[in-house]
Amino acid sequence: MKINALARRAMALALLMPLAACSQSGHDADSDMAKAAKEVDQQTSPSVIAAEVQKGIEQAKVELATQDIDVNSGVHFRNHSHNDKDTRPKAVITPKGDLVIAGKTQDATPEQHALLLDYRQQITGIASAGMDVGAASAGMGVDIAKQAIVGALTGKSDKAIEASIKPQTDKIQAAALKLCSRMPDLLASQQKLAAAMPAFQPYATLTQKEVDDCGKDRDDNGKPGVTVSSD
C-alpha cells in the first residue's frame, strides 16, 4: 500500500518522538511525550486543518469572482497536451463579461456579453466546486493518514489498513468524479460563445472527447480518477 505524503510525514514524526525521548528518563520523558503527542494531535486535527483550508478557499473564491479569467489554457483534463509554445495573444474574460485580447477589449453585442458571462461562470463554478472537494478532503485526509499510521504501528496488514480507510477514500473519489457532470455544460457554453464570437474561437479548445473521457482515467490502483486543470 502506498501511504500519501501527509501520512509519511506524520509517520516520520511519530517515529522520531520516541527517539527524542531516549535522551530523557522516567516521568519527564513520559510527560513530554504525552504533551508532544497532544500538541501534534491538536495541530493535525481534521477540524483545525479544515478551518485553515476553508479560510484559504474563501479568499480564493473572492479572487475568482473579482479577477480576470485567463482563457488561453481553458479547462482541460489530464490527457490534454499543454503547449508551452502557445503563440496566441493572452486573452481574459473580465468580471463584467468583456473579452480582452492582448490588452484590447473586443467589441461585443449584448448577446455576446451574456455568452461571455455564462462561459466565465461555468469555469468559475467548476473551479469553486473543485475547491470545495479539496476542503472536504483535507480533514478526511488527516484521518486517513492517522489510521494508516496506527495500523502500521499496531501490526495491521496492508489489506486491513486499506479496508479501514476505504469508506473515506471512496467519498473523496466520488466527490471528485462529480466534477465530470459539469463538463458538458462547459463545453456547450464554449461552443455557443465560439459560434457567436469569432475572436474567441482560437481559445475554444475543450473537446467532446475530453468530456466523454472524464473519469475514465485510472490511478495507480486501477481506480477511476479525474484531474481537471486550468493552468
PAZAPA-4460 file (N, C-alpha, C; in steps of 0.05 Angstrom, whole numbers, plus 32768, in hexadecimal, padded with zeros to 4 digits):
% residues 231
    n_x    n_y    n_z   ca_x   ca_y   ca_z    c_x    c_y    c_z   seq   type   mol
   8011   7FE8   8000   8000   8000   8000   8012   8019   8000     1      M     A
   800B   802C   7FF0   801A   8045   7FEF   800D   8059   8002     2      K     A
   801C   8063   8016   8012   8077   8028   8018   8092   801D     3      I     A
   8004   80A5   801D   8009   80BF   8011   801D   80CF   8020     4      N     A
   8024   80E7   8015   8039   80F7   8020   8033   8100   803D     5      A     A
   801A   8106   8042   8012   810E   805D   8016   80F8   8070     6      L     A
   800E   80E0   8068   8012   80C9   807A   802F   80C4   807F     7      A     A
   8040   80C7   806B   805D   80C2   806E   8069   80D6   8082     8      R     A
   8061   80EF   807F   806B   8103   8092   8062   80FE   80AE     9      R     A
   8049   80F7   80B1   803F   80F1   80CC   804C   80D8   80D7    10      A     A
   8051   80C4   80C5   805F   80AC   80CE   807B   80B2   80D8    11      M     A
   8089   80C4   80C9   80A4   80CB   80D1   80A3   80D9   80EC    12      A     A
   8090   80EB   80F0   808D   80F9   810A   8088   80E5   8120    13      L     A
   8076   80D2   811B   806F   80BE   812F   8087   80AE   8137    14      A     A
   8098   80A7   8124   80B0   8097   812A   80C6   80A7   8137    15      L     A
   80C7   80C1   8131   80DC   80D1   813D   80D7   80D8   815A    16      L     A
   80BD   80DA   8161   80B6   80E1   817D   80C2   80CE   8191    17      M     A
   80C1   80B3   818D   80CD   80A1   81A1   80EB   80A5   81A2    18      P     A
   80F8   80AA   818B   8115   80AE   818A   811D   80C6   819B    19      L     A
   810D   80DB   8198   8113   80F4   81A7   8111   80EE   81C5    20      A     A
   80FF   80DD   81CD   80FA   80D7   81E9   8111   80C7   81F5    21      A     A
   8121   80BA   81E4   8137   80A9   81EE   814B   80B8   81FE    22      C     A
   814E   80D2   81F8   8162   80E2   8206   8158   80EB   8221    23      S     A
   813F   80E5   8228   8134   80EC   8241   812D   80D3   8251    24      Q     A
   8123   80D6   8268   811E   80BD   8278   8104   80BF   8287    25      S     A
   80F9   80A7   828C   80E2   80A4   829E   80CA   80B6   8299    26      G     A
   80C1   80C2   82AE   80A9   80D2   82AE   80AB   80EA   829B    27      H     A
   80C2   80F7   829A   80C5   810F   8289   80C1   8108   826C    28      D     A
   80CD   80F1   8264   80CA   80E9   8248   80AE   80E2   8241    29      A     A
   80A1   80D4   8254   8085   80CD   824F   8073   80E5   824D    30      D     A
   8078   80F9   825F   8069   8111   825F   806D   8121   8246    31      S     A
   8086   8124   823D   808C   8133   8225   8080   8125   820D    32      D     A
   8081   810B   820C   8076   80FC   81F6   8058   8100   81F4    33      M     A
   804B   80FF   820B   802E   8102   820C   8026   811F   8203    34      A     A
   8036   8132   820C   8031   814E   8204   8035   8152   81E6    35      K     A
   804B   8146   81DC   8051   8149   81BF   803B   813B   81AE    36      A     A
   8033   8124   81B7   801E   8115   81A9   8004   8125   81A8    37      A     A
   7FFE   8131   81BE   7FE5   8141   81C0   7FE7   8159   81AD    38      K     A
   7FFE   8167   81AD   8001   817E   819B   8000   8176   817E    39      E     A
   800D   8160   8177   800C   8157   815C   7FF0   8150   8153    40      V     A
   7FE1   8142   8166   7FC6   813A   8160   7FB4   8153   815B    41      D     A
   7FB8   8167   816C   7FA8   817F   816A   7FAF   818E   8150    42      Q     A
   7FC8   8190   8149   7FD1   819F   8132   7FC9   8191   8118    43      Q     A
   7FC6   8177   8119   7FC0   8168   8101   7FA3   815D   8101    44      T     A
   7F93   8167   8114   7F77   815E   8115   7F68   8167   80FC    45      S     A
   7F55   8157   80F3   7F45   815E   80DB   7F38   8179   80DD    46      P     A
   7F2E   8180   80F5   7F20   819A   80F8   7F33   81B1   80F4    47      S     A
   7F4C   81AF   8100   7F5F   81C5   80FD   7F67   81C8   80E0    48      V     A
   7F6E   81B2   80D3   7F77   81B3   80B7   7F61   81BC   80A5    49      I     A
   7F49   81B2   80AA   7F32   81BA   8099   7F2D   81D8   809B    50      A     A
   7F30   81E2   80B3   7F2B   81FF   80B8   7F3F   8210   80A8    51      A     A
   7F58   8208   80A9   7F6D   8216   809B   7F69   8214   807C    52      E     A
   7F63   81FC   8073   7F5E   81F9   8057   7F46   8209   804E    53      V     A
   7F30   8209   805E   7F18   8218   8056   7F1E   8235   8055    54      Q     A
   7F2F   823F   8067   7F36   825C   8067   7F44   8263   804C    55      K     A
   7F56   8252   8044   7F64   8257   802A   7F51   8255   8013    56      G     A
   7F3F   8242   8014   7F2C   823E   7FFE   7F19   8256   7FFB    57      I     A
   7F10   8260   8011   7EFE   8277   8010   7F0C   828F   8003    58      E     A
   7F25   8293   800A   7F34   82A9   7FFD   7F38   82A4   7FDF    59      Q     A
   7F3D   828A   7FD8   7F41   8283   7FBC   7F27   8288   7FAC    60      A     A
   7F10   8282   7FB9   7EF7   8286   7FAC   7EF1   82A3   7FA7    61      K     A
   7EF9   82B4   7FBA   7EF6   82D1   7FB6   7F06   82DA   7F9E    62      V     A
   7F1F   82D1   7F9D   7F30   82D8   7F87   7F25   82CE   7F6C    63      E     A
   7F1A   82B6   7F6D   7F0F   82AA   7F55   7EF8   82BA   7F4A    64      L     A
   7EE8   82C6   7F5C   7ED1   82D5   7F54   7ED8   82F2   7F4B    65      A     A
   7EEF   82FB   7F54   7EF5   8318   7F4F   7F0C   831C   7F3C    66      T     A
   7F1A   8307   7F34   7F31   830A   7F22   7F2B   8300   7F06    67      Q     A
   7F3C   8308   7EF3   7F39   82FE   7ED8   7F3E   82E0   7ED6    68      D     A
   7F30   82D2   7EC4   7F34   82B5   7EC0   7F44   82B1   7EA6    69      I     A
   7F5B   82A5   7EA9   7F6D   829F   7E92   7F61   8288   7E82    70      D     A
   7F5B   828E   7E68   7F4F   8279   7E57   7F62   826D   7E43    71      V     A
   7F7C   8274   7E45   7F8F   8267   7E33   7F91   8249   7E37    72      N     A
   7F92   8241   7E51   7F94   8225   7E56   7F79   8217   7E59    73      S     A
   7F64   8227   7E60   7F4A   821B   7E63   7F49   8207   7E79    74      G     A
   7F36   81F5   7E78   7F33   81DF   7E8B   7F36   81C5   7E7D    75      V     A
   7F49   81B5   7E86   7F4E   819B   7E78   7F52   8185   7E8C    76      H     A
   7F54   816D   7E81   7F59   8155   7E91   7F76   814D   7E8F    77      F     A
   7F7E   813A   7E9E   7F9A   8132   7EA0   7FA6   812B   7E85    78      R     A
   7F96   811F   7E73   7FA1   8116   7E5A   7FA3   812C   7E45    79      N     A
   7F9D   8145   7E4D   7FA0   815B   7E3A   7FBE   8162   7E38    80      H     A
   7FC7   8166   7E20   7FE3   816D   7E1C   7FE7   818B   7E1E    81      S     A
   7FF5   8194   7E33   7FFA   81B1   7E36   8010   81BA   7E23    82      H     A
   800B   81D0   7E15   801E   81DB   7E02   802E   81F2   7E0F    83      N     A
   8047   81ED   7E15   8057   8201   7E21   805F   8217   7E0E    84      D     A
   805B   8212   7DF4   8062   8225   7DDF   8049   8232   7DD3    85      K     A
   8035   8236   7DE4   801C   8242   7DDB   8021   825E   7DD0    86      D     A
   801A   8263   7DB7   8020   827D   7DAB   8007   828F   7DAB    87      T     A
   7FF1   8285   7DB6   7FD9   8296   7DB7   7FDD   82AD   7DCB    88      R     A
   7FD3   82C4   7DC5   7FD4   82DB   7DD8   7FC6   82D3   7DF2    89      P     A
   7FCE   82DE   7E08   7FC1   82D9   7E21   7FA4   82E3   7E20    90      K     A
   7F91   82D3   7E29   7F75   82DA   7E29   7F69   82D5   7E44    91      A     A
   7F58   82E8   7E4D   7F4B   82E5   7E67   7F2E   82EE   7E64    92      V     A
   7F1D   82E3   7E76   7F02   82ED   7E78   7F00   82FB   7E93    93      I     A
   7EF7   8314   7E92   7EF6   8324   7EAB   7EDC   831D   7EBA    94      T     A
   7EDB   8325   7ED3   7EC3   8320   7EE3   7EAA   832D   7ED7    95      P     A
   7EAE   8342   7EC7   7E97   834F   7EB9   7E8F   8341   7EA0    96      K     A
   7E9E   832D   7E97   7E97   831F   7E7F   7EA3   832A   7E66    97      G     A
   7EBA   8338   7E68   7EC8   8341   7E51   7EDE   832D   7E49    98      D     A
   7EE2   8329   7E2F   7EF8   8319   7E25   7F0E   832C   7E1E    99      L     A
   7F25   8328   7E2C   7F3C   8339   7E27   7F53   8328   7E1C   100      V     A
   7F5B   832F   7E03   7F70   8320   7DF6   7F88   8333   7DF1   101      I     A
   7F9F   832B   7DFB   7FB7   833B   7DF9   7FB3   8357   7E03   102      A     A
   7FA4   8359   7E19   7F9F   8373   7E25   7F89   8383   7E19   103      G     A
   7F7D   8379   7E04   7F68   8389   7DF5   7F4D   837C   7DFA   104      K     A
   7F3A   838C   7E04   7F1F   8382   7E08   7F11   837F   7DED   105      T     A
   7F06   8367   7DE8   7EF9   8361   7DCF   7EDC   836C   7DCF   106      Q     A
   7ED4   8376   7DB8   7EB8   837F   7DB6   7EA6   8367   7DB9   107      D     A
   7E90   836B   7DC7   7E7D   8355   7DCC   7E61   8360   7DCE   108      A     A
   7E4E   8351   7DC3   7E32   8357   7DC5   7E28   834E   7DE1   109      T     A
   7E10   8357   7DE9   7E05   834E   7E02   7E03   832F   7E03   110      P     A
   7DFC   8323   7DED   7DFB   8305   7DEC   7E16   82F9   7DF1   111      E     A
   7E2B   8304   7DE4   7E46   82FA   7DE8   7E4F   82FE   7E04   112      Q     A
   7E49   8314   7E10   7E50   8319   7E2C   7E43   8304   7E3E   113      H     A
   7E2A   82FD   7E38   7E1C   82E9   7E48   7E29   82CE   7E46   114      A     A
   7E32   82C7   7E2D   7E40   82AE   7E29   7E5B   82AD   7E37   115      L     A
   7E69   82C4   7E36   7E83   82C6   7E44   7E7F   82C2   7E62   116      L     A
   7E6B   82CF   7E6D   7E66   82CC   7E8A   7E5E   82AF   7E91   117      L     A
   7E4E   82A2   7E7F   7E47   8286   7E85   7E5F   8274   7E84   118      D     A
   7E71   8278   7E71   7E89   8268   7E6F   7E9B   826C   7E87   119      Y     A
   7E9E   8285   7E8F   7EAD   828C   7EA6   7EA2   827E   7EBF   120      R     A
   7E87   827F   7EC2   7E7B   8273   7ED9   7E7E   8255   7ED9   121      Q     A
   7E7E   8249   7EC2   7E82   822C   7EC0   7E9E   8225   7ECB   122      Q     A
   7EB2   8235   7EC3   7ECE   8230   7ECB   7ED1   8234   7EE9   123      I     A
   7EC7   824A   7EF3   7ECA   8250   7F10   7EB9   823D   7F21   124      T     A
   7EA3   8233   7F16   7E93   8220   7F24   7EA1   8206   7F28   125      G     A
   7EAF   81FD   7F13   7EBF   81E4   7F15   7ED6   81E8   7F28   126      I     A
   7EE4   81FF   7F26   7EFA   8204   7F38   7EF1   8205   7F55   127      A     A
   7EDA   8212   7F5A   7ED0   8214   7F75   7EC8   81F9   7F80   128      S     A
   7EBB   81E9   7F6F   7EB4   81CE   7F78   7ECD   81BD   7F7E   129      A     A
   7EE2   81C1   7F6E   7EFB   81B2   7F73   7F07   81BA   7F8D   130      G     A
   7F05   81D4   7F94   7F0F   81DE   7FAE   7F00   81D1   7FC5   131      M     A
   7EE5   81CE   7FC1   7ED5   81C2   7FD6   7EDC   81A5   7FDB   132      D     A
   7EE2   8197   7FC5   7EEB   817C   7FC7   7F05   817B   7FD7   133      V     A
   7F17   818D   7FD0   7F31   818E   7FDE   7F2D   8194   7FFC   134      G     A
   7F1B   81A6   8003   7F16   81AC   801F   7F0B   8194   802E   135      A     A
   7EF8   8187   8021   7EEC   816F   802E   7F00   8159   8031   136      A     A
   7F13   8158   801F   7F27   8142   801F   7F3D   8147   8033   137      S     A
   7F41   8161   803B   7F58   8168   804C   7F57   815A   8067   138      A     A
   7F41   815E   8076   7F3E   8151   8090   7F3D   8133   808D   139      G     A
   7F2F   812A   8078   7F2D   810D   8074   7F48   8101   806F   140      M     A
   7F59   8110   8061   7F74   8106   805B   7F84   8102   8075   141      G     A
   7F80   8113   8088   7F8E   8110   80A2   7F85   80F7   80B0   142      V     A
   7F6B   80F2   80B0   7F60   80D9   80BC   7F6C   80C0   80AE   143      D     A
   7F6E   80C2   8094   7F79   80AB   8085   7F96   80A6   808C   144      I     A
   7FA5   80BC   808E   7FC1   80BA   8096   7FC4   80AE   80B1   145      A     A
   7FB4   80B8   80C4   7FB6   80AE   80E0   7FAF   8090   80E1   146      K     A
   7F9A   8088   80D2   7F92   806C   80D3   7FA9   805B   80C7   147      Q     A
   7FB5   8065   80B2   7FCB   8056   80A5   7FE3   8053   80B8   148      A     A
   7FE9   8069   80C7   7FFF   8068   80DA   7FF9   8054   80F1   149      I     A
   7FE1   8057   80FD   7FDA   8045   8113   7FDA   8028   810A   150      V     A
   7FCF   8024   80F2   7FCE   8009   80E7   7FEA   7FFD   80E4   151      G     A
   7FFC   800E   80D9   8017   8004   80D4   8026   7FFE   80EE   152      A     A
   8022   8010   8102   8030   800D   811B   8025   7FF6   812C   153      L     A
   800C   7FEF   8127   8000   7FD9   8137   8000   7FBF   8128   154      T     A
   800E   7FBE   8112   8012   7FA5   8104   7FFC   7F9C   80F2   155      G     A
   7FEA   7FAE   80EB   7FD5   7FA6   80D8   7FE0   7FA2   80BC   156      K     A
   7FD4   7F90   80AD   7FDD   7F8B   8092   7FD5   7FA2   8080   157      S     A
   7FE3   7FA4   8069   7FDB   7FB8   8056   7FBE   7FB6   804E   158      D     A
   7FB5   7F9E   804A   7F99   7F99   8042   7F86   7FA3   8057   159      K     A
   7F8C   7F9F   8070   7F7B   7FA8   8086   7F7A   7FC6   8088   160      A     A
   7F92   7FD3   8084   7F93   7FF0   8085   7F83   7FFC   806E   161      I     A
   7F86   7FF0   8056   7F78   7FFA   803F   7F59   7FF8   8043   162      E     A
   7F51   7FE2   804F   7F35   7FDE   8054   7F2A   7FF2   8068   163      A     A
   7F3A   7FFA   807B   7F31   800D   8090   7F2E   8029   8085   164      S     A
   7F3E   8030   8071   7F3D   804B   8067   7F2D   804D   804D   165      I     A
   7F24   8036   8042   7F16   8036   8029   7EFD   8048   8029   166      K     A
   7EEC   8047   803D   7ED4   8058   803D   7EDA   8076   8039   167      P     A
   7EF0   807F   8045   7EF8   809B   8042   7F04   80A1   8027   168      Q     A
   7F15   808F   801D   7F21   8094   8003   7F0B   8092   7FED   169      T     A
   7EF8   8081   7FF1   7EE2   807F   7FDD   7ED2   8099   7FDC   170      D     A
   7ECE   80A6   7FF4   7EBF   80BF   7FF4   7ECE   80D5   7FE5   171      K     A
   7EE9   80D6   7FE9   7EF9   80EA   7FDB   7EF7   80E5   7FBD   172      I     A
   7EF9   80CB   7FB5   7EF9   80C4   7F99   7EDE   80CC   7F8C   173      Q     A
   7EC8   80C6   7F9A   7EAD   80CC   7F8F   7EA9   80EA   7F8C   174      A     A
   7EB3   80F9   7FA0   7EB0   8116   7F9E   7EBF   8121   7F86   175      A     A
   7ED7   8117   7F82   7EE7   8121   7F6B   7EDB   811A   7F51   176      A     A
   7ECF   8102   7F4F   7EC3   80F9   7F36   7EAA   810A   7F2F   177      L     A
   7E9E   8116   7F43   7E86   8126   7F3E   7E8D   813F   7F2D   178      K     A
   7EA6   8146   7F2D   7EAE   815D   7F1C   7EAA   8156   7EFE   179      L     A
   7EAB   813D   7EF8   7EA7   8135   7EDC   7E8B   813C   7ED2   180      C     A
   7E77   813C   7EE4   7E5C   8141   7EDC   7E58   815E   7ED3   181      S     A
   7E6B   8170   7EDA   7E69   818C   7ED3   7E75   8192   7EB8   182      R     A
   7E85   817F   7EAE   7E94   8185   7E95   7E83   8188   7E7C   183      M     A
   7E6D   8179   7E78   7E5D   817D   7E60   7E52   8199   7E5E   184      P     A
   7E4A   81A5   7E75   7E40   81C0   7E74   7E56   81D4   7E6D   185      D     A
   7E6E   81CF   7E77   7E84   81E0   7E70   7E8A   81DE   7E52   186      L     A
   7E8A   81C6   7E47   7E8F   81C3   7E2B   7E7A   81D1   7E1A   187      L     A
   7E61   81CE   7E22   7E4B   81DA   7E13   7E4D   81F8   7E14   188      A     A
   7E54   8203   7E2B   7E58   8220   7E2D   7E6F   822A   7E1C   189      S     A
   7E85   821B   7E1C   7E9C   8222   7E0B   7E95   8222   7DEE   190      Q     A
   7E86   820E   7DE5   7E7F   820C   7DC9   7E6C   8222   7DC0   191      Q     A
   7E59   8229   7DD1   7E47   823F   7DCB   7E56   8259   7DC8   192      K     A
   7E69   825E   7DDB   7E78   8276   7DDA   7E8A   8278   7DC2   193      L     A
   7E97   8261   7DBB   7EA9   8261   7DA3   7E99   8266   7D8A   194      A     A
   7E80   825B   7D88   7E70   825F   7D70   7E66   827B   7D6E   195      A     A
   7E62   8288   7D84   7E57   82A4   7D84   7E6D   82B9   7D83   196      A     A
   7E86   82B2   7D8B   7E9B   82C6   7D8D   7EB5   82BB   7D80   197      M     A
   7EBA   82C1   7D67   7ED2   82B6   7D5A   7EEC   82BC   7D68   198      P     A
   7EEE   82D2   7D76   7F07   82D9   7D84   7F0E   82C5   7D9A   199      A     A
   7EF9   82B7   7DA4   7EFD   82A4   7DB9   7F05   8288   7DAF   200      F     A
   7EFF   8283   7D96   7F02   8268   7D8B   7F1D   825B   7D8F   201      Q     A
   7F34   8269   7D8D   7F4E   825C   7D92   7F51   8252   7DAF   202      P     A
   7F40   825C   7DC1   7F43   8254   7DDD   7F2E   823F   7DE6   203      Y     A
   7F1F   8236   7DD2   7F0B   8221   7DD8   7F18   8206   7DD3   204      A     A
   7F27   81FC   7DE6   7F38   81E4   7DE2   7F2E   81CB   7DF1   205      T     A
   7F1A   81CD   7E02   7F0F   81B6   7E0F   7F01   81A5   7DFA   206      L     A
   7F06   818B   7DFA   7EFA   8179   7DE6   7EE5   8167   7DF1   207      T     A
   7ED4   815C   7DE0   7EBF   8149   7DE8   7ECC   8130   7DF3   208      Q     A
   7EE2   8128   7DE7   7EF0   810F   7DF0   7EFA   8112   7E0D   209      K     A
   7F04   812A   7E14   7F0D   812F   7E2F   7EF5   812C   7E43   210      E     A
   7EDE   8137   7E3B   7EC6   8135   7E4C   7EBE   8118   7E4E   211      V     A
   7EBE   810A   7E38   7EB5   80EE   7E39   7EC8   80DC   7E49   212      D     A
   7EE2   80E4   7E49   7EF6   80D3   7E57   7EF8   80DB   7E75   213      D     A
   7EEA   80EF   7E7E   7EED   80F8   7E9A   7EE5   80E1   7EAC   214      C     A
   7EF7   80DB   7EBF   7EF2   80C6   7ED2   7EFB   80AA   7EC9   215      G     A
   7F05   80A9   7EB0   7F0D   808F   7EA6   7F2B   8089   7EAB   216      K     A
   7F3A   809F   7EB3   7F56   809A   7EBA   7F57   8089   7ED2   217      D     A
   7F6D   807B   7ED5   7F71   8069   7EEC   7F89   8071   7EFC   218      R     A
   7F86   806F   7F17   7F9D   8075   7F28   7FB0   805D   7F2A   219      D     A
   7FC3   805F   7F3C   7FD7   8049   7F3F   7FCA   802F   7F48   220      D     A
   7FB3   8031   7F55   7FA5   8019   7F5E   7F90   800F   7F4B   221      N     A
   7F8E   801C   7F33   7F7B   8014   7F1F   7F5F   801F   7F23   222      G     A
   7F5C   8032   7F36   7F42   803E   7F3B   7F3E   8056   7F29   223      K     A
   7F25   805C   7F22   7F1F   8073   7F11   7F27   808D   7F1F   224      P     A
   7F30   80A0   7F10   7F38   80B9   7F1B   7F35   80D0   7F07   225      G     A
   7F37   80E8   7F11   7F34   8100   7EFF   7F47   8115   7F09   226      V     A
   7F54   8122   7EF6   7F65   8139   7EFD   7F5D   8150   7EEA   227      T     A
   7F51   8164   7EF5   7F49   817B   7EE4   7F5C   8192   7EEA   228      V     A
   7F66   819F   7ED5   7F79   81B4   7ED8   7F72   81CC   7EC8   229      S     A
   7F79   81E3   7ED2   7F76   81FC   7EC2   7F8F   820D   7EC7   230      S     A
   7FA6   8203   7EBD   7FC0   820E   7EC2   7FC2   822B   7EB7   231      D     A
***
